[in-house]
Amino acid sequence: MDKHRLEELLNAVAAGQLSAADACDRLKELPYQDLGFAKLDLHRGLRQGLPEVVFCPGKTAQQIAEIMRRLFANHDLVLATRATVELATAVKEELAGVQYRDQARMLILGDIPPPDQALPAVNIISAGTADIAVAEEAALILEGSAVPIVRTYDVGVAGIHRLLDKLPELRTAAVSIVVAGMDGVLPSVVAGLLPGPVIAVPTSIGYGANFQGIAPLLTMLNSCAAGLTVVNIDNGFGAGVAAFRVLSVLKQRLPIG
């Protein structure tokens, strides 16, 4: 149950189109719905602004399909992360209407809303092409919430002029998510150039001494660019949610929309 659905329900009761008893029936599954193998948090969207997102690894296609089906009964859009091509194919056989974004490795049930141009934009920046999968995970989380996105990919420090060429465009966004593997330096550079919050995402992309993302993680944690925020390795989802929370506070405090 997200804010939009709840407002529709209350308006229907106020207009006499729905009885209070029927409204109570629709709300009776709050605060969660017990499926036995999963307990769905149906009012997370009311508390946090974003509904529950399904994490696919460790779940069967049948479990993912049932969770998405139940969530979709209460939300306009349901997302599931870290789905392989094989798992996505199996989920599609269980649940009609599911779409798969292979680059983001995400399943979608429902329609992605158009960007709300009244909201500030978020930069999604990747150091290399190999980092785009993690960047797209962050981007899709934000797009699902109608947040405008500015994508700037493959602008790592090995060719820093590529980033500098994009600075005028990058300065139009309120928040930046910077995804980098290898040495993980790019977020520090961006945080030194842009005024808004910068969320760094280390990736597991790199040679042996990258240690599956440990090296860029430590680089980002030890950044000399003050105020850089760092999420876990390959955690595009967490970065997207963090950026959304920043925008939510801005929307409450500024005359936006």
N, C-alpha and C positions, 0 to 999 in steps of 0.2 A: 504494500500500500504506500504509494508515494504521495507527495503533497497534491499533485494534480488530481489523482484519483479520489483522494479524501475530500477535496473541495467540490468535486462533482457530486459525490455522495451527499455531502451536507447541503449543497444547493438543491438537490433533488428532494430532500426532506423538507427544506424550507419552502419549496414551491408546491408541496403537496403531491409530488409525483412518486414519492416513495414513503412508506410508513416507517415510523421509528423502529418498529419490530424488525422489519426487513433490513434496515440499516444495521441494526445490532447483529443480525445474522451474518451480514457481510463482514463485520468487524470482529466476529467472535474468535477468529484464528489469531488475533493479536494477543501476545507479542510475537508468537512464532507458531509455525505449523510443523508437527512431528510426523515425519514420513517413516520413522523407524530407523532407517540408515542415515537420515539427515534431519536436522531441525532448522527449518528455514526462518530467517529473521525478516519477517515481512514488513516491519516498520523501520528498517534501517534508513530508508530514504527520508522518512520524516525526521529522524534524529540528525542525520549527517548530510542529507541532500543527495546522496548517491545510494541506489538500492544495492542489495547483495550481489556480488559477482561470483560466478562459479569457477573454482579452480579445478581443472580437469585431471591432472595427474593423480593416479591412485584410485580413480573412479571408473566404473564400467560405463559403456555407452548407454545402457539402460538406465543407470542411476543419473547420469548427466541429463538425459532426455526427460526423465520424470521431474528432476529438480527444475529444469528450465520451463517445463510445462506449468508447474505449480507457481513459479515466480511470475510467469507471463500472465497468469490469471489475475495478478495484483499489480502489475507494472506494464507500462507501454513498451519497454525495451529490456531485454535480458542479454547479458554478455557472459561468455565463458572463456577463460584464458588458458593458454598453454596446451592447445589441442593439436595433436599431430594430424597429418592428412588422413591416415588410416582411421583414427578415432573420429574425426569429423565425418568421414563417410559413413561410419557405423551409426553415429548419432542422427544423421540425416535420414537413415532408414527407419529410425525409431520415432522421429518427430518431424512432421511436415512444416515447411516454412523456414527451416534453419538455413542460414547462410554461413559461408566460411571465408574469412579473410586470411589467406595463406601467409602473407608477409607478416601480419601481426599475430598469427597463430591463434586466432580467436573465432569463436562461434557467435552468431548474432541471431536473436529471435525478436522480430519487430523491425521498425524503421528507424534509421539514424535521422535525427531531426536536422533541419537546416541550421547553419550557424546563427546564433543570436548576435546581431551586429551591435546591440547595445552593450554587450559584454566586452571587456578588454580581451585582447588576443594573447595566446601563449605561443612562444617560440618552441619548436621542437628541432633541436640541432644535433646532428651526429658527426662524430669525427671521421668515420669511414663508412663506406657502403656496407661493410660487414656488420655494422652496428644498427642498421636500419630496422631489423626485426624487433629489437627492444624499443627503439624509438617509435615504431608504429603501434606497439602495445600501449604506450603512453598516449599517443595521439588518438587512438580509438576510444580510450576511456574518456577523454575530454570531448571528442566529437559526439559521443553518446549523450553528453550533457549540454549539447548545443554551443560549446565553447569554440570560438574562431581559432584556427590553427595557422601558424606560419611555419612551414617546413623548410629547413635549410640543411641539406645532407651533404656529406663528404667534404667537410671544410676543416679537416684536422690541421694540427700545427706543422706537419711536414710541408704544407703549402699554405702558410698563414694568410697570404694575400687573398685566398678564396674567401676566408671569413671576413676580412677587412672590406672586401667589395660589397658585402651584404649588410654592413653596419647600419646604413640608413633604414633599411627595411626592418632589421632586428630591433631597432630602437622604438618601433611603433607598438611593440608588445609589452604587456605589464609584467609577465613572468617568463622565465626561460628554463626549459629542461634540456640539459646537455648530456648526451650519451657518448661514452668513449671507452675503448679498450686500450690495448697496447700499453703506453706509458700513462694514459689517463690525464694528460695535461690540459686538454681543451677547456674543461669547465672553469679552471682557474683563470685562463685568458679571458673567457667570456665574462666572468664575474668582475674582472678588472676593467672591462670596457662598458658594461651596461649598468644602469642604475637600479633596475628591479631585482627581485629575488631570483636566484639561480639555484636550480635543483640538479645535482650531479648524479648520474647513473653510471657506475662502472660496469663494463661488460666482460664476459669471460673470453673475449676475442683477443688473441695475441700469441706470441711464441712462448717457449717453455718458461722463461723467467716471469712471464705474466702471471703464472700460477693460477690459471682459470679465473682471473679477475681480482686476485688479492693485491697484485701490484698497483693497478689503477685505483682500487679502493683506498689503499694507503696513501697514494699520491693526493687523492681528493680530500681525504681526512686531514692531511698535513698541508693543505693549501694555504698560501700566504695571502690569498684574496679573502678579506674578512667577510664573514657572513654566509659563506657557501654552505648549502645544505646538501647532505649526501645520503642516498638511500642504498639499499643492499645491491649486491651484484645481480645484474640482469633484471632488476625490478622496475621495469617500465610501468607496470600497473601502479606500484606505490608512488612513483614520481607523478603520474597522472592524477592520482587522488590528492596528493599533496598540493599540486598546482590548483586543483579545483577548490580545495579548502581556502587557499589564499584568495582566490577570486570571490568565493562566497562571502568572506569578510569584507572585501572591497565593495561588493554589491550592497551589503547592509549599511555601510558607512558613507558611501558616496552616492550622488544623484545619478545612478545608473538605471536605465530602463524606466 
